Amino acid sequence: MLYGYPVEATADNWLHDCLAAILSGVHAQLTSGEIVPEWPDFIPGQYRNRLISRTGLKNRLTTYLATISGLTEEERERILQAFNDENQIANLLSATSNCESINDLPLAVQEPVCDLFDYAFDLLAGLGIRDEFYRLIYNGIKYRVCPFCGLEFFDAPGAAREALDHFLAKSRYPFAAANLRNLVPMGQKCNSRYKLDDDILKRADGTRRQSFDPYGPVSEISISLSHSQPFAGKDGQVPAWNIQFHPVNDQVATWDAVFRIRDRYERDVLDPSFKSWLTEFSAWCRYAQLNLNGQEDLLDALKKYAEVHESFGLQDRSFLKAALFRMLLKHCSDGDERLSHLLIDLTS
């Protein structure tokens, strides 16, 4: 993940807080043998007026309550524990805690839980929470590009809504489906072609893994192409790409595996853009009136051009352009005469 979202955008998480209070209350009343109030009396008072007209929520909560009433106390405790555990987002992503998935819970409750929390997620839009949440994120980030790839641009608030991903997939962890802490704006390709409903908490073999927390501290990732080999790619003209991420850790490995970052950078950006980026470099040299009369002039120009793109950060894929020209600078500095002659000829 290339940058993190402002956690302040998740502050108005009242619908999730309300559901947490309802579930905690009705479970406690069933355990103590008390009579559970009817709708809407089991809604905490501060939220009641906002939700009293939502008959869809009433029907789903009534079904959920009827279902858990027929379970044992031990089963109800497991269900409430699953709710609490699934919403420890930061701990789950750092692999310092675990949770049961919906398929681990009693079969009778699985459909009512999924139905209830699917509806609650949809309700975020109807209550205006979703749009305000996105507005706060959009206005709070430096680069209006998807932080999971750095390639897809975000539209401004008021446009058709960007994809809102359940970082912990709601098909597996539905209790976190309406928790803003688990919801992340994401580019359409990242969301619908790559992440899909992948389990961010587990590898394909079922073992636990760490992942970036989109609302937690995100270590800056640097991308290096320095070990790529010029003229060794598919057509003998583009390089054979070697994409390296720093730091090397489990979070970065999960990010790359889930979003297919290396594959996408190579196939969708570096291969098709390599020649046009060299043409842009040539045009920049001419505009800057840089006459590349030899090796020293070339090295100086490559260094300056890489620095220009480094200063642009994630804008317009400049982070990949900077990595490319750092790689070209390295190989030219190391004595690759064929590459040096090519670049000098391009600018003549």
C-alpha positions as CSV (number, residue, x, y, z in Angstrom):
1,M,0.0,0.0,0.0
2,L,1.5,3.3,-1.1
3,Y,-0.1,5.6,1.5
4,G,-2.7,5.4,4.3
5,Y,-6.1,7.0,4.7
6,P,-6.8,9.5,7.5
7,V,-8.4,7.6,10.4
8,E,-10.4,10.7,11.3
9,A,-12.7,9.9,8.4
10,T,-14.0,6.8,10.3
11,A,-14.9,8.8,13.4
12,D,-18.7,9.1,12.6
13,N,-19.1,5.3,12.9
14,W,-22.5,5.5,14.6
15,L,-24.4,2.9,12.7
16,H,-21.8,0.2,13.5
17,D,-21.7,1.5,17.1
18,C,-25.5,1.2,17.3
19,L,-25.5,-2.4,16.0
20,A,-22.7,-3.3,18.5
21,A,-24.9,-1.9,21.3
22,I,-28.0,-3.7,20.1
23,L,-26.2,-7.1,19.8
24,S,-24.5,-6.7,23.2
25,G,-27.8,-5.7,24.9
26,V,-30.0,-8.5,23.5
27,H,-27.4,-11.2,24.1
28,A,-27.0,-10.1,27.7
29,Q,-30.8,-10.0,28.2
30,L,-31.1,-13.6,26.8
31,T,-28.3,-14.8,29.0
32,S,-29.8,-13.3,32.2
33,G,-33.3,-14.6,31.3
34,E,-34.8,-11.1,30.9
35,I,-37.5,-10.3,28.4
36,V,-35.9,-8.7,25.3
37,P,-37.8,-5.5,24.3
38,E,-39.5,-5.3,20.9
39,W,-38.6,-3.0,18.1
40,P,-37.7,-0.1,18.4
41,D,-37.1,-0.2,22.1
42,F,-34.0,-2.3,22.0
43,I,-32.3,0.5,19.8
44,P,-30.2,2.8,22.1
45,G,-32.1,6.1,22.6
46,Q,-29.5,8.3,20.9
47,Y,-30.0,6.4,17.6
48,R,-33.6,5.5,17.7
49,N,-35.1,8.4,15.8
50,R,-32.6,7.9,13.0
51,L,-33.5,4.2,12.5
52,I,-37.2,3.9,13.6
53,S,-38.5,4.2,10.0
54,R,-36.1,1.5,8.6
55,T,-38.4,-1.5,8.4
56,G,-35.7,-3.5,6.6
57,L,-33.5,-3.2,9.6
58,K,-36.4,-4.1,11.9
59,N,-37.2,-7.2,10.0
60,R,-33.6,-8.4,9.9
61,L,-32.9,-7.7,13.6
62,T,-36.2,-9.5,14.5
63,T,-35.1,-12.5,12.5
64,Y,-31.6,-12.5,14.1
65,L,-33.1,-12.2,17.6
66,A,-35.5,-15.1,16.9
67,T,-32.6,-17.2,15.6
68,I,-30.3,-16.7,18.5
69,S,-33.1,-17.2,21.0
70,G,-33.2,-20.9,19.9
71,L,-29.4,-21.4,20.4
72,T,-27.6,-22.5,23.5
73,E,-25.9,-19.9,25.7
74,E,-22.5,-21.2,24.6
75,E,-23.4,-20.8,21.0
76,R,-24.6,-17.2,21.6
77,E,-21.4,-16.4,23.4
78,R,-19.4,-17.6,20.4
79,I,-21.5,-15.4,18.1
80,L,-21.0,-12.3,20.2
81,Q,-17.3,-13.1,20.5
82,A,-17.1,-13.4,16.7
83,F,-18.7,-10.0,16.4
84,N,-16.2,-8.4,18.8
85,D,-13.2,-10.2,17.3
86,E,-14.0,-9.4,13.7
87,N,-14.1,-5.7,14.5
88,Q,-10.6,-5.7,16.1
89,I,-9.4,-4.5,12.6
90,A,-5.9,-3.3,13.5
91,N,-5.1,-6.4,15.6
92,L,-6.3,-8.7,12.9
93,L,-4.3,-7.1,10.2
94,S,-1.2,-7.2,12.2
95,A,-1.8,-10.9,13.0
96,T,-1.8,-10.2,16.8
97,S,-5.3,-11.5,17.1
98,N,-7.7,-14.0,15.4
99,C,-11.4,-14.4,14.7
100,E,-13.9,-17.0,13.6
101,S,-15.4,-16.5,10.1
102,I,-19.1,-16.8,9.4
103,N,-18.6,-20.4,8.3
104,D,-17.3,-21.4,11.7
105,L,-20.5,-20.3,13.4
106,P,-23.7,-22.3,13.9
107,L,-25.4,-22.9,10.5
108,A,-28.7,-21.5,11.7
109,V,-27.3,-18.1,12.3
110,Q,-25.1,-17.7,9.2
111,E,-27.8,-16.4,6.8
112,P,-29.5,-14.0,9.3
113,V,-26.1,-12.5,10.2
114,C,-25.1,-12.0,6.6
115,D,-28.5,-10.6,5.7
116,L,-28.5,-8.2,8.6
117,F,-25.0,-6.8,8.0
118,D,-25.4,-6.7,4.2
119,Y,-28.4,-4.5,4.8
120,A,-26.5,-2.4,7.3
121,F,-23.8,-1.8,4.7
122,D,-26.3,-0.7,2.1
123,L,-27.9,1.6,4.8
124,L,-24.7,3.6,5.0
125,A,-25.5,5.2,1.6
126,G,-29.2,5.8,2.5
127,L,-28.2,7.5,5.8
128,G,-25.6,9.8,4.0
129,I,-22.7,8.2,6.0
130,R,-21.0,6.7,3.0
131,D,-20.8,10.0,0.9
132,E,-19.5,12.0,3.9
133,F,-17.0,9.3,4.7
134,Y,-15.6,9.4,1.1
135,R,-15.6,13.2,1.1
136,L,-13.5,13.3,4.2
137,I,-11.0,10.8,2.8
138,Y,-10.8,12.5,-0.6
139,N,-10.1,15.9,1.0
140,G,-7.7,14.4,3.5
141,I,-5.3,12.7,1.0
142,K,-2.4,14.3,-0.9
143,Y,-2.7,12.2,-4.0
144,R,-6.2,11.4,-5.5
145,V,-5.1,8.0,-6.8
146,C,-5.8,4.5,-5.4
147,P,-3.2,3.8,-2.7
148,F,-3.4,0.1,-3.5
149,C,-1.9,0.5,-7.0
150,G,-1.0,4.1,-7.6
151,L,-2.5,3.9,-11.1
152,E,-6.2,4.5,-10.8
153,F,-7.5,8.1,-10.3
154,F,-10.3,8.8,-7.8
155,D,-13.2,11.0,-8.9
156,A,-14.2,13.9,-6.8
157,P,-17.2,13.7,-4.3
158,G,-20.5,14.1,-6.2
159,A,-19.4,11.8,-9.1
160,A,-20.5,8.2,-9.3
161,R,-19.3,6.5,-6.2
162,E,-15.9,4.9,-6.2
163,A,-15.8,1.2,-5.2
164,L,-15.9,0.8,-1.4
165,D,-14.1,-2.4,-0.5
166,H,-14.6,-4.5,2.6
167,F,-10.9,-5.0,3.5
168,L,-12.0,-8.0,5.6
169,A,-14.3,-9.6,3.0
170,K,-17.9,-9.5,4.2
171,S,-18.5,-12.9,2.7
172,R,-16.2,-14.2,5.4
173,Y,-16.4,-11.6,8.2
174,P,-19.9,-10.1,7.9
175,F,-19.9,-8.6,11.4
176,A,-17.4,-5.9,10.1
177,A,-19.5,-5.1,7.0
178,A,-20.8,-1.7,8.3
179,N,-17.7,-0.7,10.2
180,L,-16.1,2.3,8.5
181,R,-12.7,1.0,9.9
182,N,-13.1,-1.9,7.5
183,L,-14.2,0.0,4.5
184,V,-11.7,1.5,2.0
185,P,-12.2,3.4,-1.2
186,M,-10.4,1.5,-3.9
187,G,-9.9,1.8,-7.6
188,Q,-12.4,-0.3,-9.7
189,K,-9.7,-2.6,-11.1
190,C,-8.1,-3.2,-7.7
191,N,-11.6,-4.0,-6.2
192,S,-13.3,-6.0,-8.9
193,R,-10.5,-7.6,-10.9
194,Y,-7.9,-8.4,-8.2
195,K,-8.9,-8.3,-4.6
196,L,-12.4,-9.5,-5.1
197,D,-13.3,-11.5,-1.9
198,D,-9.7,-12.7,-1.1
199,D,-9.1,-13.3,2.5
200,I,-6.7,-10.5,3.5
201,L,-6.0,-12.4,6.8
202,K,-4.9,-15.7,5.3
203,R,-2.8,-17.1,2.5
204,A,-4.3,-19.7,0.1
205,D,-3.0,-22.5,2.3
206,G,-4.9,-21.1,5.3
207,T,-1.9,-19.8,7.2
208,R,-2.1,-16.3,8.8
209,R,-0.4,-13.3,7.3
210,Q,0.0,-9.6,8.1
211,S,-1.4,-6.8,6.0
212,F,-1.3,-3.1,5.8
213,D,-3.9,-1.3,7.9
214,P,-5.4,1.3,5.5
215,Y,-6.1,3.6,8.5
216,G,-2.9,2.9,10.5
217,P,0.7,4.0,10.0
218,V,1.9,2.9,6.6
219,S,5.6,2.7,6.1
220,E,6.7,4.4,2.9
221,I,7.4,1.9,0.1
222,S,10.1,2.5,-2.4
223,I,10.1,0.8,-5.7
224,S,13.4,-0.2,-7.4
225,L,14.0,-1.4,-11.0
226,S,17.8,-1.4,-10.6
227,H,18.2,-5.1,-11.2
228,S,16.2,-5.0,-14.5
229,Q,18.2,-5.9,-17.6
230,P,18.1,-3.5,-20.6
231,F,17.4,-5.1,-24.0
232,A,16.5,-8.4,-22.4
233,G,12.7,-8.2,-22.5
234,K,10.1,-9.7,-24.8
235,D,11.1,-7.8,-28.0
236,G,14.7,-7.3,-27.3
237,Q,14.1,-3.6,-26.8
238,V,12.3,-3.3,-23.5
239,P,14.1,-4.4,-20.4
240,A,13.5,-7.7,-18.5
241,W,11.9,-6.1,-15.5
242,N,12.9,-6.9,-11.9
243,I,10.6,-5.0,-9.6
244,Q,11.7,-4.8,-6.0
245,F,9.9,-3.3,-3.0
246,H,11.5,-1.9,0.1
247,P,11.0,-2.7,2.9
248,V,10.8,-6.4,2.4
249,N,8.2,-7.7,4.9
250,D,5.0,-9.7,5.2
251,Q,2.7,-6.6,4.8
252,V,4.4,-5.8,1.4
253,A,4.2,-9.5,0.4
254,T,0.4,-9.6,1.1
255,W,-0.2,-6.3,-0.8
256,D,1.7,-7.6,-3.8
257,A,0.0,-11.0,-3.7
258,V,-3.6,-9.7,-3.3
259,F,-3.4,-6.9,-5.8
260,R,-0.9,-8.5,-8.3
261,I,1.2,-5.4,-8.2
262,R,4.3,-6.6,-9.9
263,D,2.3,-8.3,-12.7
264,R,0.3,-5.1,-13.3
265,Y,3.2,-2.7,-13.2
266,E,5.1,-4.8,-15.8
267,R,2.3,-5.8,-18.1
268,D,0.1,-2.6,-17.9
269,V,2.7,0.2,-17.4
270,L,6.3,-0.6,-17.9
271,D,6.2,-2.7,-21.1
272,P,3.7,-0.5,-23.0
273,S,5.1,2.8,-21.7
274,F,8.9,2.3,-21.9
275,K,9.4,3.7,-25.4
276,S,7.1,6.6,-24.9
277,W,8.8,7.5,-21.6
278,L,12.2,7.5,-23.4
279,T,10.6,9.9,-26.0
280,E,9.4,12.1,-23.1
281,F,12.9,12.2,-21.7
282,S,14.2,13.2,-25.1
283,A,11.7,16.0,-25.4
284,W,12.5,17.2,-21.9
285,C,16.2,17.3,-22.7
286,R,15.5,19.4,-25.8
287,Y,13.2,21.7,-23.9
288,A,15.8,22.2,-21.2
289,Q,18.4,22.8,-23.9
290,L,20.6,20.0,-22.6
291,N,23.1,18.9,-25.2
292,L,24.2,15.4,-24.4
293,N,27.7,15.5,-25.9
294,G,29.0,12.6,-23.9
295,Q,28.7,10.2,-21.0
296,E,28.9,12.8,-18.3
297,D,26.2,14.9,-19.9
298,L,23.9,11.8,-20.2
299,L,24.4,10.8,-16.5
300,D,23.7,14.3,-15.3
301,A,20.5,14.5,-17.4
302,L,19.3,11.1,-16.2
303,K,19.9,12.0,-12.6
304,K,18.0,15.3,-12.9
305,Y,15.1,13.7,-14.8
306,A,14.8,11.0,-12.1
307,E,14.8,13.7,-9.4
308,V,12.1,15.6,-11.2
309,H,9.8,12.6,-11.2
310,E,10.7,11.7,-7.6
311,S,9.4,15.2,-6.6
312,F,6.0,14.4,-8.2
313,G,5.4,11.4,-5.9
314,L,2.4,9.4,-7.0
315,Q,1.2,11.9,-9.5
316,D,0.7,10.5,-13.1
317,R,2.8,7.4,-12.4
318,S,5.9,9.5,-11.7
319,F,7.0,7.1,-9.0
320,L,7.5,4.4,-11.7
321,K,9.1,6.8,-14.1
322,A,11.6,7.8,-11.4
323,A,12.4,4.2,-10.8
324,L,12.9,3.6,-14.5
325,F,15.3,6.4,-14.9
326,R,17.2,5.5,-11.8
327,M,17.7,2.1,-13.4
328,L,18.9,3.6,-16.7
329,L,21.3,5.8,-14.7
330,K,22.7,2.9,-12.9
331,H,23.3,0.8,-16.0
332,C,24.9,3.7,-17.9
333,S,27.1,4.5,-14.9
334,D,28.1,0.8,-14.9
335,G,29.4,1.1,-18.5
336,D,26.5,-0.2,-20.6
337,E,27.7,1.5,-23.9
338,R,24.8,0.2,-26.0
339,L,22.3,1.8,-23.6
340,S,24.3,5.1,-23.4
341,H,24.5,5.4,-27.1
342,L,20.8,4.8,-27.6
343,L,19.9,7.5,-25.1
344,I,22.3,10.0,-26.5
345,D,21.1,9.3,-30.0
346,L,17.5,9.8,-28.9
347,T,18.2,13.3,-27.8
348,S,20.3,14.4,-30.7
